[in-house]
Amino acid sequence: MRRIIIKKIAAIFALGIGALAVALAIGYFTPRKWGNLSRQDCEVEIYVADRGMHSDIIVPVRNPIWNWQHYLSLAEIGRDAKENYNYLSFGWGDRDFYMQTPTLADTNPALAARAALMPTAATMQVIGYREFPQNLEVKCARISREDYLKLQQFIWASFEFGESGQPMRLGNGHYNSSGFYAATGDYSILRHCNTWLAEGLRRADVNTPLWPWSPAAILFHFNSGCHCKNP
């Protein structure tokens, strides 16, 4: 009798794993938009980076549409106190887990479980680059000026502001040129770094996966209908 119960439990567990695998595959390979995505208003470049655990959006510090120097003090982003950045990377995530986990090897199981099982406060890591990063898996897309503005407004609205009206810096980031800022919204298993990025991309009319559960899924569908090449 005990053996039969164990077999039934094992079968249910296997079915659950199989159903999850199917759901992940459907979410990965199914795009939000189908058909020909060709467009003519290919005016501004944006980039998505795969950091393994997180996906980030990379944009120029300044162009005729948006100048991040008007919104962030570049010299206060990282501990290197530099402001000669040409690109900024933005990544949203669970505040405690993100700030305390520079690499997978540093994962704290308790923090990971809490981030997965209950809503938690969010943070934004901002990274400054003088040169375009060549050590990351990065994909480029070109979008219209109007869509670019929508994306920048989405990123800016994701910061949490203090009494001074400025973004609240929480501490140094994982790199000399990075810092963590308080962010709006709650992190959960349903709203994480990749779903945040996918939401911003949809604001900019860029294709995303049906279920953006991983950076690889986002890069697989990252397409605006315009030809683009990394710097």
C-alpha positions in Angstrom: 0.0 0.0 0.0 2.8 2.4 0.9 4.6 1.6 -2.3 1.4 2.4 -4.3 1.0 5.8 -2.5 4.7 6.7 -3.2 4.2 5.8 -6.9 1.1 8.0 -7.1 2.9 10.9 -5.4 5.8 10.5 -7.8 3.5 10.4 -10.8 1.7 13.6 -9.7 5.1 15.3 -9.1 6.2 14.2 -12.6 3.0 15.5 -14.2 3.5 18.8 -12.4 7.1 19.1 -13.6 6.0 18.2 -17.1 3.2 20.8 -17.1 5.6 23.5 -15.8 8.1 22.6 -18.6 5.4 22.9 -21.2 4.2 26.2 -19.8 7.8 27.6 -19.8 8.3 26.4 -23.4 5.1 28.0 -24.5 5.9 31.3 -22.7 9.4 31.2 -24.2 8.6 30.6 -27.8 5.2 32.4 -28.2 5.5 36.1 -29.1 3.1 38.8 -28.1 2.9 40.0 -31.7 2.7 37.9 -34.8 3.3 38.6 -38.4 5.5 41.1 -40.3 7.0 43.6 -37.8 8.6 45.8 -40.5 8.4 49.5 -39.8 9.9 52.7 -41.2 10.3 55.0 -38.1 13.6 53.4 -37.0 15.2 56.4 -35.4 16.7 55.6 -32.0 18.7 52.6 -30.7 18.0 50.7 -27.5 19.7 47.6 -26.1 18.8 44.6 -23.9 21.5 42.8 -22.0 21.4 39.3 -20.6 23.1 39.2 -17.2 22.2 35.6 -16.4 19.8 36.2 -13.5 18.7 39.6 -14.7 18.0 41.4 -17.9 18.7 45.1 -18.3 17.8 47.9 -20.7 20.8 50.0 -22.0 20.3 53.4 -23.4 22.4 56.4 -24.3 22.9 59.0 -21.5 21.8 61.7 -23.9 20.3 62.3 -27.3 17.9 64.9 -28.7 14.9 63.1 -27.1 16.0 62.5 -23.5 19.0 63.5 -21.4 19.5 61.5 -18.2 21.8 64.2 -16.9 18.6 66.2 -16.2 17.2 63.4 -14.0 20.2 61.6 -12.4 23.4 62.9 -10.9 25.9 60.8 -12.9 28.7 61.4 -10.5 26.6 59.9 -7.6 25.7 56.7 -9.4 28.8 54.6 -8.5 31.5 54.7 -6.0 34.0 55.8 -8.8 32.3 59.2 -8.6 32.6 59.7 -12.4 30.1 61.4 -14.7 31.6 60.9 -18.1 29.3 58.0 -19.0 27.8 57.6 -22.5 25.4 54.8 -21.7 23.3 53.8 -18.7 21.9 50.4 -17.9 18.7 50.0 -15.8 17.7 46.8 -14.0 14.7 46.4 -11.6 14.5 43.6 -9.0 13.9 42.5 -5.4 15.6 44.9 -3.1 17.3 42.6 -0.6 18.1 39.7 -3.0 19.3 42.0 -5.8 21.5 44.1 -3.6 23.0 41.1 -1.7 23.6 38.8 -4.7 26.3 39.9 -7.1 26.6 36.4 -8.6 24.7 33.1 -8.5 27.4 31.8 -6.2 26.4 34.4 -3.6 22.7 33.3 -3.6 21.1 33.3 -0.1 18.4 30.5 -0.2 16.4 32.3 2.5 16.4 35.6 0.5 15.6 33.7 -2.7 12.7 31.9 -1.1 11.2 35.1 0.3 11.5 36.9 -3.0 9.8 34.0 -4.8 7.0 33.4 -2.2 5.9 36.9 -1.0 5.8 40.5 -2.4 8.9 42.4 -1.4 10.3 45.9 -1.9 12.0 46.7 -5.2 15.2 48.4 -6.3 16.7 49.7 -9.5 20.4 49.1 -10.3 21.8 51.8 -12.5 25.2 51.2 -14.2 27.2 53.8 -16.1 29.4 53.0 -19.1 31.9 55.2 -20.8 32.2 52.7 -23.6 29.5 50.3 -24.8 29.8 47.0 -22.8 31.4 44.3 -24.9 31.4 41.5 -22.3 27.7 41.0 -22.2 25.2 39.2 -24.5 23.4 42.3 -25.9 20.8 42.7 -28.6 19.9 46.0 -30.3 16.6 47.4 -31.6 15.6 50.6 -33.3 12.4 52.4 -32.4 10.6 55.7 -33.1 11.3 58.9 -31.2 7.8 58.7 -29.7 8.3 55.1 -28.5 11.7 56.0 -27.1 10.2 58.8 -25.0 7.6 56.3 -23.7 10.3 53.9 -22.7 12.4 56.6 -20.9 9.3 57.8 -19.1 8.5 54.3 -18.0 12.0 53.9 -16.6 11.9 57.2 -14.8 8.5 56.5 -13.3 10.0 53.2 -11.8 12.2 55.2 -9.4 11.0 56.0 -5.9 11.5 59.7 -5.0 12.5 61.2 -1.7 11.3 64.4 -0.1 13.7 66.4 -2.3 12.0 65.1 -5.4 15.1 63.1 -6.4 15.5 59.4 -6.7 16.5 57.7 -3.4 19.9 56.1 -3.7 20.2 53.1 -1.4 23.9 52.2 -1.8 26.7 51.1 -4.1 26.0 48.6 -6.8 27.9 45.5 -7.8 30.3 47.5 -10.0 32.4 50.6 -9.4 30.1 52.5 -11.8 26.8 51.3 -10.4 24.4 52.2 -7.6 21.1 50.9 -6.2 18.0 53.2 -6.0 14.6 52.7 -4.4 12.1 51.6 -7.0 8.3 51.6 -7.2 6.2 48.4 -7.1 6.6 45.1 -5.3 8.7 42.2 -6.5 7.0 38.8 -6.7 7.2 35.6 -8.6 4.7 37.1 -11.1 6.4 40.5 -11.4 10.2 40.3 -11.5 13.1 41.9 -13.3 12.2 40.3 -16.7 8.5 41.1 -16.6 9.4 44.7 -15.6 11.7 45.0 -18.7 9.1 43.4 -21.0 6.5 45.9 -19.8 8.8 48.8 -20.7 9.5 47.2 -24.1 5.9 46.8 -24.9 5.4 50.6 -24.1 8.0 51.1 -26.8 6.1 48.8 -29.3 8.9 46.2 -29.1 7.9 42.5 -29.4 8.3 40.4 -26.2 7.5 36.8 -25.2 4.1 35.8 -23.9 5.7 34.9 -20.6 9.0 36.7 -20.1 10.4 34.4 -17.4 14.0 34.7 -18.4 16.5 37.1 -20.1 17.0 34.5 -22.9 13.2 34.6 -23.6 13.3 38.4 -23.9 16.3 38.4 -26.2 14.7 35.7 -28.4 11.8 37.9 -29.2 13.4 41.3 -28.9 12.4 42.8 -32.2 11.1 46.2 -33.2 10.8 45.5 -37.0 14.0 47.6 -37.7 17.4 46.4 -38.6 19.9 47.2 -35.9 23.5 46.4 -35.0 25.4 46.8 -31.7 28.1 49.5 -31.6 
